[in-house]
Amino acid sequence: MKKSVMLFGILLVVLIGVFFWYRESQYEYLIHQTVDLEAKDRVSFYVEKGESVKSIAGRLKKERLIPSSWALYKYVKNANLGKEIEAGKFLLRKSYTIPMVVDYLTKSLKDDEPLIIREGLTTAQIDDYLAEEKVLEDGVFEECTKSCEFDFEFLKLKPADASLEGYLFPDTYFIDPEGTTAEILITRMLRNFENRTADLVIPEGRTLYEIVTMASIIEKEEKTSEQRPVVSGVLWKRFDVGMTLGADATVRYALDKWTEPLYRKDLEVNSPYNTRKFAGLPPGPIGNPGLDSIEAVITPEKSEYWYYLHDSDGIIHYAKTLEEHNRNKTKYIN
């Protein structure tokens, strides 16, 4: 029996060795091959900011623009060109070899314009912005978030009736103003979310949907990177003991009232998004948070604080007790 196991192990090692030898022997062949030598049409290919070489290579292979994702990855690694690949839209042909494709990706041979999606914007606000920039007609983007179908594993983890709010990753996207559709842009934003959050570890007991929802609140509640982990710690602590979060940003989302002052009657609005009135998280995200806010939610900073508020200059003031918080209200707001 031991002899059989030993022979099996040796055979397995030999087979693995043969596999890797064969693959290495094919490398020089593969990098000079094309998918279709006669192809004339150019195909649009988008590289997102911060996207890994592995992800880019996989998508190039999936879209039949290269014969081997492994060969492209190895070529880029051997040439130490990973950091040279630029974000943007590239027009590639299936007749290009792997070195030619990498040449395009690293030498700014692209044809596009930057589109800046700011952190924290809601789906409706992104729609308005795209209409103002004349990228898409008014309402088209928001409608596509509801009616278009997108196949991403992380979307299967959200409630079935939940919208894409929270997953439309804010970033600078390079687009073709004349060839961009809502579906193309949303796909790129979702793929960017997938790539940028792939290495994040969700804390035990939390779900990705909870993380994105809380991050969307943090994004609206606190503008500085330094204070976001502290605010995150305060809100998670209140959430875990069943207190209301008391985040004004959720009330603003319920009322679609982002710049005007909030009045007492506003704070009493009977909406599940009103976290001054109802405990727990709102039904879903109140905007689309950036990576900084998502990381702050995953790694909150512990403190003795249970309350916070911002003065007229936007400076945050924390409190350990309700009495101290009320004094801060009198001192900094009233």
N, C-alpha and C positions, 0 to 999 in steps of 0.2 A: 504493500500500500504506500509506504513512504517513498519507495523507488518510483512508483507511478506519479506521485505528486511532484517529486523532484524533476522527473522527465518532462511533465507538463509545464512546470515553471521555466525550465530551460527553453522549451519550445516557444513559450509565450514571449520570453525575452528576445529570442531569435527573430520571431515574427515582428515584434515591435521595432527591433533594430533594422530589419529589412524594409519595413514601412517607412521609417524616417530616412533611410539611405535612398530609397526610391524617390521620396518626395524631394529631397535635397538635389538629387540628380536631375529632377525635372525643372528645377528653379530657373536655370538659364534659358531653358526652352520656353517656359511659360511667360517670362517677362518680355519675350519678343513675339508672342502670339497676339492675335486680335480676335474679337468675337465675330466680326464680319468684315473682312478686308475690303469688300466692295461697297460698304455702307457710305452714303454721301450725306444723309440727313444728320443735323446736329440735335443732340438731346440735352435738355436742361437738367442740370444736377446741382443741388443746393448743399453747401457745407455750412453747418450752424457754428456759431461762435462757441469755442470750448469743446467741440465734438471730438471724440477720440479717433485715432487712426483706425483702430479695430472696427469701430462703428462705420466710418467712412468706407473702409474696404468692403465690409459686409454689404452695405447698400449699393456700392458700385457693382458688385457681383450679382446682387439680386435684380438690379435694373439692367443686367446683361451689357455692361459697359467695359468689363474686364473679364478675362477667362478664369482668374483665380484671386480670391480675397487674400489667401495666405501669401501668395507671391508678392502682391502689392504691399502688404504689411511688412514682409521681410525686406523688400526693396527700400521702403521708406526708412526702416530701422537701420539697415546697413549704411544708408547714405546720411543718417542722422538729420532727416528732413521733417520730422514730426512737428516741430515748432514753426516750420516755415509754411505749413499749409494754411491758407487764408479762408476766412469765412466769406460766403457769397454764392452767387449763381454762376456756374460755369457751363459753357456750351461745348459738349464733348461729342465725339463720334465713336461708333462701335468699331471703326477701323483703326483706332488709336491703340498703340502698345502701352503696356504699363508705364514705362519711362515717359512716354508722351503725356499720359494722363497726369502723372505726378508733376510734370513740367507745368501743365496748366494750373494745377492746384496750388503751386508754390510761387508762381511768377505773376500773380495778379492778372491773368489773362481772362478776366471776367467782364460781364456786361450787365450792370445792374445799378440800382440806387439804394442808399440806406434808408430804412424805415425804422424809427425809434419808438418802440412800445414801452412806455414808462411803467415802473413797478407800481402795483396797487390799483391800476385801472380796472374797472368792471368791464364785463363783456359789452354792455351798452356803451360805455365810454370809449372803448376801442372801436366800436362800430362808428360812433360819431367822428372820431379822429380819422379813420380811414376815408370817410365821406368828405371831410374837410380837406384832406390831402389828395382827394380825387383818385384814390387807389381803387375803391369800390363804391358802388352806389349805396346810399343810405338804407340801412336795414338788411342788406345782403349778408354781411358777416354774421350778425346776430341770428338771423334765420338759419344759416348753415350750421351754427352750433347746435341747433335744435333738430334739424332735419337730415343733415349729412351723416353718414356712417363712418366711424373711425375705429380701426382695429389695433388697439394697444392693450397690453396685458394689465397695466395699472388702472385703466378705466373700468376694468371688470371688478375692481375692488370697491368702487364707489356705489352708493345706492342706485338701483335701476332707474329711478325717476329723477336723479340729480342731473343738473346741467353740467357744462364743461367749465363753469366758473371755478377759478382756482388753479386750473391746469394749463391755461393759455400763457405759457412762460414769457415774461417780459424780457426783451432783449433788443439789440439792433439786428434787423433782418435786411439782407440785401435782396432786393426784388426787381423783377422786370415789370415796370409800371403798366405795360401794355399786355402782359401775358399772365399776370397774377390773378387767380380766382380765390374766392373765399375758402374753398376746400383745400387748395394748395397751401395757402397761408396757415390755416388752422392745423393742417397736418404737420407743417414745419414747427409750429409752436408746441404741439403735443410731443413731437419727436424730441424737441429741445428740452422739454420738461423731463422726458424719459432719460435723456443722456446726462443732464445736469444733476439729476437726483439718484442716479443708478448706484452710487457708492454710499449713499446715506443709510444709516442703520436706524430703523424705526424702533423707539423704545418699547420694551415689553409692556403690554397692557394698552397701548395706543394703536390706532389704525391710521393708515395713510390719509384717509379722508378727514379724520380729526386733526392730523398734523397740518394739512393744507388749510383747513377751516381756521384753526388757531393762527396760523401764519398770516392769513389774510387780515385778521384782526390786528395783529402786531404791526403789519405793514402800514395800516391806517392810523394806528394809535401812537406810534413812536417813529420819528424820522431818523434818529441817529443809531448807527450800528452799535455804539458802545452801550446804550441803554436798553436795547431790544432784549438781550438775554435776561436782564433784571425784570423787565415788564413781563416777559414770558414766564419767569418764575412766579411772579405775583398771580398772574391769571391762572396758571396751572394749579397753584395752591388753592385758590378759591374754587376752581372747578372740582378738584378732588374732594373737597369737604362739602360740596353741595351749595356753596354760596353763589349768588348771581355774579357774573363777571363785571357788570356795570360799565361796559365799554360803549362810549358814545358813538363810536364808528358804526356799530351794528344798528343803532337807531337811525343814523344818517342813511345807511343802506336801505332800511325799511321805508324811509320817507323819500329817498332819492334827493336828499337835501345835503349837499356836500360843502357848501361854502357859507351859507347863511347861519346866523346864530341859532342854537337850539333853545327852545323855551320849555317851560315846565309841562305844558300840554303835549309837546313833542315826546318828552320822556315817558309819557303815559300811553303812547300808542300801543294798541292791542295787536302786536305782531309777534310771531315766534322769533323774529330777528331782534326783538328788543331785549337785550341782555341786562338791562336795568330792572326789567319786570319779571323775566323768566330765567330760572337757573339753567346751567348747562350751556353747551355750545348752541349757536343758531343752527337752523336746518342745513346750512351749507356755507361755503366760503362767501365773503362779501367783496371779493375782488381777486386779482391774480397776483400773488406775492412773488417777490424775487427770492433768490437763493439765500441771501443774507437773513431774511425773516424766517425762512424754512429752517435754516440751521439754528437760529435762536430758539425756535420752538422745540427742536430735537434736543438741544443742550441748554436748558434754562439755567439761569444762575440762582442759586439758593440765597435767600436773604430773610431778614426778620419782618419785611414789609408785607402788608396786606392791602394797602391802598396806594394810589398815585393820582396826581392831577398835573395839568400843564398850565402855566401862567400865560399872560398875554404875549410874552416873548417866546413861547414854545418851550420854556425850560421846565423840566419835570421835577416834581416834588413828591417824595415818598412819605408814607406814614405807617407806623406799626399798629396803631389803634384807630378806632373810629373817631375818638375824641381829638386825636392829633390831626386826623384827616379833616375834620370840621374846622379846626383852627387854621389849617392850610387854606381851606376854602375862603375863610374870612380874610386871611392875609393876602392871598394871591388872586382871588377871583371877585369876591363880593365888594 
